[in-house]
Amino acid sequence: MAELEHRPTPLASLRNWWDRELRRPTGGSPAARIAQINRRRNVLRMLITRDLKKKYESSYLGYAWTILEPAMLIGIYYLVFKHIGKLRYDHYILFIATAMMPWLWFRNVVTGASNVIIQNARLVATMNLPREIYPVALTLTEGVEYLFTLPLVWILAAVYGVAPTHYLVYLPLAMLIELIMCIGVALLMSSLTTLFSDIERVISSFMRILFYLTPVIYPSGRIHNSLAHQFFVLDPLVGIFELNRKVFFPNIHVTAGMITTSVVGALLFFAAGWAVFIRLERPMLKEL
């Protein structure tokens, strides 16, 4: 009877297992790894601050470059498609800007993730931290950059006299979906490119193709080609961009299917990215 009284209950055993998982500096289940990163929020903030300072301190223009780069891209595409391509769309430059900002967030995460582990190789090898923290920090850093570019969108809206609609509530949803997807993409790309350097050479070409296949500079509603339409149905970026546009263009048709595709796609990227990162963690450490 005494032995039975001292035997831990199933709930106590589960709690003890979870406590051990949280104390592990690396490894453990995906849920435990997320909890480990959460417990090291201060380190995560330090990494984000370091990357932002490094970017701005190495540039004479500083924060202004965060606005100038997308402004120049928007101006080029506006010139080409509005005046040369004769694309007719009201407030076209604002139309481009509303999708260009989330696109740049996604693009910068994909390209930056290709060497984020290598750039932090010394920290990865010596610090008692979950290795996922570096791709996550990259994603959040680029997310802050995305927030820094939003004033340009609002300035363009003010110039055109376009006020945000009640669909402004969609913006946090679009940001959350993109954040989840970008974390998954960063984990996936950082692990694969660390082991297979050839992938990095393909990324730039792939991103150019994806840019034109995704409705950043043209309305998705004007695509009538059946093959392109099928791609849009499966592209999680479409719903994210259209939710961003809905804030200033209430006539943009955002369907439940678009949102569902974006949510499901983001979750799949998140799960796949974390699974691949866990699977390749040991081989990555050998490469470093």
Secondary structure, 3 states (H helix, E strand, C coil): CHHHHHCCCHHHHHHHHHHHHHHCCCCCCHHHHHHHHHHCHHHHHHHHHHHHHHHHHCCCCCHHHHHHHHHHHHHHHHHHHHHHCCCCCCCHHHHHHHHHHHHHHHHHHHHHHCCHHHHCHHHHHHCCCCCCHHHHHHHHHHHHHHHHHHHHHHHHHHHHCCCCCHHHHHHHHHHHHHHHHHHHHHHHHHHHHHHCCHHHHHHHHHHHHHHHHCCCCCCHHHCCCHHHHHHHHHCHHHHHHHHHHHCCCCCCCCCHHHHHHHHHHHHHHHHHHHHHHHHHHHHHHHHC
